């Protein structure tokens, strides 16, 4: 079980961190803050560069924390929030399937992160090494609440753009 949690954390966390690095630094074929910010403004997330910074930091920071198994409920809440924003701004209107631009991928990322908040990061984690008791229903529900609040706030303050004619 411990190796399974480690594999899940590292794969999920490093994938998210790399995705965030695309936004922050333009690494791995990303557009960096400027390009990501321009795109975010086009979908009503203003100011775009600041939104790109927040999204990039959330994905990179949340991903690295998950990979390390450090402050796992906080990391999970951050990941849930950023995935909720991605679904609400881009993927929901395309339906479920990722092949059509839908939200299935984002949902799986959020659920995997949230699952780690409920189970804990496992014995092979910094949480365990530091004696941090982050596992169980209370931590999972706190991560879920933080993620929903952190995701809903940007969605309700988003400026809706008029559809192209």
Secondary structure by P-SEA (a helix, b strand, c coil): caaaaaaaaaaaaaaaaaaaaaacccccccccaaaaaaaaaaacccaaaaaaaaaaaaaaaaaaaaaaccaaaaaaaaaaaaaaaaaacccccccccccccccaaaaaaaaaaaaaaaacccccccccccccccccaaaaaaaaaaaaaaaaaaaaabbbbcccc
